[in-house]
Amino acid sequence: MFISKIKFIYIFFICYLLLGLFIYSDYGIGIEEHFQRQNGFYWLKKILTFFRLDDLNFVVLEKYNNIISYDPSLPNSEFFNFYGIAFDTPAAFIEVILKLNESKLYFEVRHLFNFFFYFISSIFFYLILKSRFKDKIIIYLGTIFYITNPRIFGDSFHNNKDVFFLSILTISIFFLFKYFEKQKLKNIILLCFFGAIATSSRIMGLYLPILLSIFLFTDYLSKKISIKIFFQQIFSILFFFIFFLYIHYPYMWELNFFEFISWFKAFFYHMNLRILFLGDYYHIKYLPRLYLPTWISITVPLYILILLIIGHLFMLRRLFQRIANIRPTEQTYSDLWRSIEEKKDLFIFISLTSFLIFAIFLNTAMLSGWRHFYFLHIFIIYIAIYKLNLIFLYFKRKKINILLFIFVNLLFLIFIIKELFIFHPYQSLYFNSLINQKNYFNFPIDTPSLTRSDALKFIINDSKNLSKIFVANACWTPLYNGKDLLNISDKINLVFVGQDYNKADYIYTNFNYEVDPKYNKKYNIPSEFKEIKKVSVRGITIYSIYKKSR
Amino acid sequence: MRIFFYKFIIIIVGLFILYQLTIGYTIKKIQQKFYSINVKEQSEFIKDKLREEIRSTLKKDEILTKEDAILIKKFYLKILSEINRVD
């Protein structure tokens, strides 16, 4: 029996891994991938120069210079050098070692690499649930929810920044929960190691040691630990966290203690852009307060969303109940949590709530939907599963109820797998049923610019008789970067003319604009072009291709 | 100490949210309006609209009514005579 249970989990993860290996090459290039690749080579060049590995450095330097000359419009790595060390540098190293010189190949390897990290994080999420919930069905459902959220599933193949951060954060939280269970040095070291990697991927990773310190302080206040142990633990956490951050994060080396604030300023840089939200264009720094909650509401599957809202309210109620029941003289059952499980729940609750408050009330620059906050996915699923567990505990008193519970969840799983299938390979552009044909144009759709490569493949197939194919793009997307997922023989015929529509044979648009098309006509398609292809999913138009009438 | 700490945190968070829902909300609205206006884009839009209107007007046989034509002519002649006087 035990062996069969073990086998089920093994089979499940093997199937997931095989699925990823089977479909990873279907995905397009994300909008930031070129810049991230450049960043990877920037850091690799610096590291190899430091270690005086000249032979390898020569190849890296050549690749770095090629990237810069190929696309001078990419942001400057000298300035934006604060991210990319944990994912992009190893990816660049693999590219050099395996001598991957064809763009299609090295971008696909990056996609595979990204998926692999997310796959590992899903195992850690399974272990988090396993240590928190008793019923296998809840643990399995939680793991499946974590994997099958369409936007995250799609992004796990190409979003090397946000989903990578989510993956590392999940691993860090696993070790943090291990630390809650047993305050061993080994757990502190592993937590700080992964926490440091998370921080070098997104500065928000800093919240881990901060929130953990607050939890330790509450432990001290509840007299669970002495003042001596409190300071010992705080010192160990800070020491190992800063140590791991320092040894792997070159941006830390530039930190001057007297210019602490200016060191942080770089992380809050934002472009001077306007983005579409609820039908209007807003500056990315001054978005409406409901920006993040709205995006979460329209892109997380409704079933999970409902569980999340109710679960969150339940956790809030429990927190107030615990606070109300604290008695100064009592120790037992007189604290913010009554068990390690409750402590874990509270950590997740405070994490999600504080990030939501941060995003709602402070002017947080966001674009491309809510991808900067995709790391909230782990909290969202955890809280949804927390609520599902409460429902299950209520239901499991009768066998018939358990069957009903299984039936409802099975229906949802079938639905979500169907959605994944329908949206493939554009799961990153998923909207739940709150968004339909009538209101989808109030939001940007193809924000990661995933459709570029597929559109170019179509154009090449449609223009076999042309020796040179002139392609314009009537959107903000850098179309020319999409050719890097094409074969060499295909891409040499393509000539990109930007918005010079007079020269173009074809025009591509994914309806993603940085200016309000009501006022700015630069993306208006000239009347001599006729639409020859329109790709829609569930009535939502993702991209269109226009051809000049001859 | 413990109860004081929890109360302190709750009050701080409560005050922050209260501020953001009142004064902060007003400031945010002004910032949003200010930064969402793109003067260049909108002036271009108005210019284009004007050009469009002029073009469509030129297609008409008559732009002005007889009374308006007389009025504008008188106005034009008056202006012209004043300009000539300066010369």
HADDOCK unambig.tbl for C-alpha pairs under 7 A between the chains (distance, minus, plus):
assign (segid A and resid 221 and name CA) (segid B and resid 2 and name CA) 5.31 0.50 0.50
assign (segid A and resid 222 and name CA) (segid B and resid 2 and name CA) 6.82 0.50 0.50
assign (segid A and resid 281 and name CA) (segid B and resid 36 and name CA) 6.72 0.50 0.50
assign (segid A and resid 282 and name CA) (segid B and resid 36 and name CA) 5.05 0.50 0.50
assign (segid A and resid 283 and name CA) (segid B and resid 35 and name CA) 5.86 0.50 0.50
assign (segid A and resid 283 and name CA) (segid B and resid 36 and name CA) 5.44 0.50 0.50
assign (segid A and resid 286 and name CA) (segid B and resid 31 and name CA) 6.60 0.50 0.50
assign (segid A and resid 286 and name CA) (segid B and resid 32 and name CA) 5.28 0.50 0.50
assign (segid A and resid 287 and name CA) (segid B and resid 32 and name CA) 6.85 0.50 0.50
assign (segid A and resid 361 and name CA) (segid B and resid 20 and name CA) 6.36 0.50 0.50
assign (segid A and resid 519 and name CA) (segid B and resid 41 and name CA) 5.99 0.50 0.50
assign (segid A and resid 519 and name CA) (segid B and resid 42 and name CA) 5.89 0.50 0.50
assign (segid A and resid 519 and name CA) (segid B and resid 45 and name CA) 5.13 0.50 0.50
assign (segid A and resid 520 and name CA) (segid B and resid 41 and name CA) 6.07 0.50 0.50
assign (segid A and resid 520 and name CA) (segid B and resid 45 and name CA) 6.84 0.50 0.50
